[in-house]
Amino acid sequence: MAEIRVKDIDEETFERLTALAKERGWTINEVALRALRYALGLSTEHLAAQDRQDIATMRGVWNQSENQAFHEAMEAFRQVESGPTFESVVPRKRS
């Protein structure tokens, strides 16, 4: 594999690279490679567009299609009309 050295990286770009690496549990090199692949049209993974509040995305556990499937399943649960299953049941008095 080839290697390149990038010089004169401005502070804002370097901070963003390190922040993305920390958020996703990647090395700075991995973030830089993914960003280059996206910028060159070799990947559709848009690093900045990911939902940073989603724990699966932050940990890098699920891919985008798995994340979407999870959100769709959660939406299906929201459509179900039922109460919580942990409600206390009051016994009826027999007459």
N, C-alpha and C positions, 0 to 999 in steps of 0.2 A: 504494500500500500504506500502511496505517496504521502509526503508530509509537507505542510506549508507553515509559514510563520506569519502571523498578522501583527503588524506594528502600528503604533500610534492610535490605539483604540481610545476613543473619548471616554470620559468617566461615566457618563450616562449609559452608554452601550455596555460597558463592562459591568456596571451595577445591575443592569437588566439581565445580562448573561448569568451572573452569579445568583440573582434572585430566582430565575427560572430553574437553574440547576438545583438549588436548595429546595424549591417547591416540589420538584418532581423526583428528587433523589438521584439525579444524574450528575455526571461530571460536567465541567464547563465545556470540555471538548465535545461531549455528546450533544449539548445544546447547540454549540457552534456548527457541528456537522448537520444536525437536523435543520437549523436555520438556513444554512447554505443550500441544502438539497431542496428546501421549499422555495427559496429565492430563485434557484435555477430551473424550477419547474419539474424537478425529479421526484417530488413528493407533494401530497395534498394535505399533509399534516400542518395546520396553522397553529403554531405554539401559543401565540398571544390570544387566540380566540377561544381557548379552552376555558371551561367553567372552573375558576380557581377555588370556588367554595365547595365544590363536590369532592368529598374525601377520596373517592376512587381515583379521580383525576390527579389529585395532589400526590397520592401514593404511587401512581403509575401502575395500578393493579388491573384496571379494566381498560380495554380499548374503546374507541368512540362508539362503535356499534353496540358493544355490551352495555355501555353507559346509557345509550338511547333506549335499549330494551328494558333496562332497569327502570328508567323514568316512565316508560309506557306502562309497565306493570304496576308501578306505584299509582299512576293515574287511574288505572282500572280499579284499584282498591278504593280510591276516592269516590268512585261512582257507585259503590255498593252502599245501600242504605241499611245500616245496622248499628246497634249500639255496641259499646265496649263489652268484651267477653268477661271482664273482671268485675262486673257489677255484683253487689251483694244481693242475694235472693232472700226476700223476706218470706218465711214459711206462712202458708195460709192456715187459719184456724179452722178446724173441722167442727161442724155443727151437728 
